[in-house]
């Protein structure tokens, strides 16, 4: 009986490992395709989707300041918006002392950010932020 159980676990492990190996191979192919992209250039709008943190660092204090301002603006707009969405959905303002309500607000936030990134990518701009 023990050999059958061990054999079943071995088959299950093998079935789980085969797709992961294929996914890993696809990931390596995608990495090689990413490397073929033109590097970010502020004067070429076609490369705006290729920006990375190294590009931000390349511009020194100005790059860091612009990144910080962009993030602050994002959260200053997105967080109150998602609280209003929660108010319209639940009928009351979120109580952040309750984990389920704060999770709901941040779930709305995640979903709207993912939708914006997908929409932005559908216009051919790549992912938001690189």
C-alpha positions in Angstrom: 0.0 0.0 0.0 2.8 2.4 0.9 4.5 1.8 -2.5 1.3 2.7 -4.3 1.0 6.0 -2.3 4.6 6.9 -3.0 4.1 6.0 -6.6 1.0 8.2 -6.9 2.9 11.2 -5.3 5.7 10.6 -7.7 3.3 10.7 -10.7 1.7 13.9 -9.2 5.1 15.5 -8.8 6.0 14.6 -12.4 2.7 16.0 -13.7 3.4 19.3 -11.8 7.0 19.5 -13.0 6.4 19.1 -16.7 4.2 22.2 -17.2 6.5 24.3 -15.0 9.5 23.3 -17.2 7.5 24.4 -20.3 6.6 27.7 -18.6 10.2 28.2 -17.7 11.3 27.7 -21.3 8.6 30.2 -22.5 9.8 32.7 -19.9 13.4 32.4 -21.2 12.1 33.0 -24.8 10.2 36.1 -23.6 13.3 37.4 -21.8 15.3 37.2 -25.0 12.5 39.1 -26.8 12.5 41.8 -24.2 16.2 42.3 -24.7 15.6 43.0 -28.4 13.6 46.2 -27.6 15.1 49.5 -28.2 16.3 51.2 -24.9 14.3 54.1 -23.5 15.0 57.4 -25.1 13.2 60.5 -23.9 13.1 61.9 -27.5 11.6 58.8 -29.1 7.9 58.2 -28.0 8.1 54.6 -29.4 10.4 53.7 -26.6 8.3 55.0 -23.7 7.0 51.5 -22.8 10.6 50.3 -22.4 11.5 52.5 -19.4 13.1 50.8 -16.4 14.4 51.8 -13.0 17.9 52.0 -14.4 16.6 54.7 -16.8 15.1 56.6 -13.8 18.5 56.3 -12.0 20.3 57.5 -15.2 18.5 60.9 -14.9 19.7 61.2 -11.2 17.7 63.5 -8.9 15.4 64.7 -11.7 14.5 61.1 -12.6 13.9 60.2 -8.9 11.9 63.3 -8.2 9.7 62.8 -11.3 9.1 59.2 -10.2 8.2 60.2 -6.7 5.8 62.9 -8.0 4.1 60.5 -10.4 3.6 57.9 -7.6 2.2 60.6 -5.2 -0.2 61.8 -7.8 -1.3 58.3 -8.6 -2.1 57.5 -5.0 -3.6 61.0 -4.3 -6.1 60.3 -7.1 -6.6 56.6 -6.8 -7.1 56.1 -3.1 -9.9 58.6 -2.6 -11.5 57.3 -5.8 -11.5 53.8 -4.6 -13.0 54.9 -1.2 -15.8 56.6 -3.1 -16.3 53.4 -5.1 -16.5 51.5 -1.8 -19.0 54.0 -0.5 -21.2 53.5 -3.6 -20.9 49.7 -3.4 -21.3 49.1 0.3 -23.4 52.2 1.3 -20.9 53.4 4.0 -17.4 54.7 4.2 -14.7 52.1 4.6 -13.6 51.3 8.2 -9.9 50.6 7.9 -9.9 48.9 11.3 -11.8 46.0 9.7 -9.5 43.9 7.5 -12.2 42.9 5.1 -13.1 46.5 4.3 -9.6 47.6 3.8 -9.0 44.5 1.7 -12.0 45.5 -0.4 -10.7 49.0 -1.0 -7.2 47.8 -1.9 -8.8 45.1 -4.1 -10.7 47.8 -6.0 -7.4 49.7 -6.3 -5.6 46.7 -7.7 -8.3 45.9 -10.2 -8.5 49.5 -11.5 -4.7 49.7 -11.8 -4.6 46.4 -13.7 -7.4 47.6 -15.9 -5.6 50.8 -16.6 -2.4 48.9 -17.5 -4.3 46.6 -19.8 -6.0 49.5 -21.5 -2.7 51.4 -21.8 -1.1 48.2 -23.3 -3.9 47.8 -25.8 -3.0 51.2 -27.2 0.5 49.8 -27.9 2.3 51.6 -25.1 3.4 48.5 -23.2 2.9 48.1 -19.5 2.7 51.2 -17.3 5.9 52.0 -15.7 8.0 49.7 -17.8 
